[in-house]
Amino acid sequence: MTHKCPHCGRPADDSKANADRPFCSQRCRELDLMSWLDEGYKIPGPTAGDPADAGDDDGHGRLNE
């Protein structure tokens, strides 16, 4: 069974024989990793260290008293 490679759109093998799945090749896998490392992809949400995020915990999951 195959699906589209998330990076280039070419067919990619779904089987365990494809060590690069869900990508079609090592090249696409590495290009995707580089996009994450270069902050080309971002997860929506507040920016880390944003004062608006300041809550009642000490950053370690414990409430300040």
Order of alpha helices (4+ residues) and beta strands (2+ residues): beta-beta-alpha
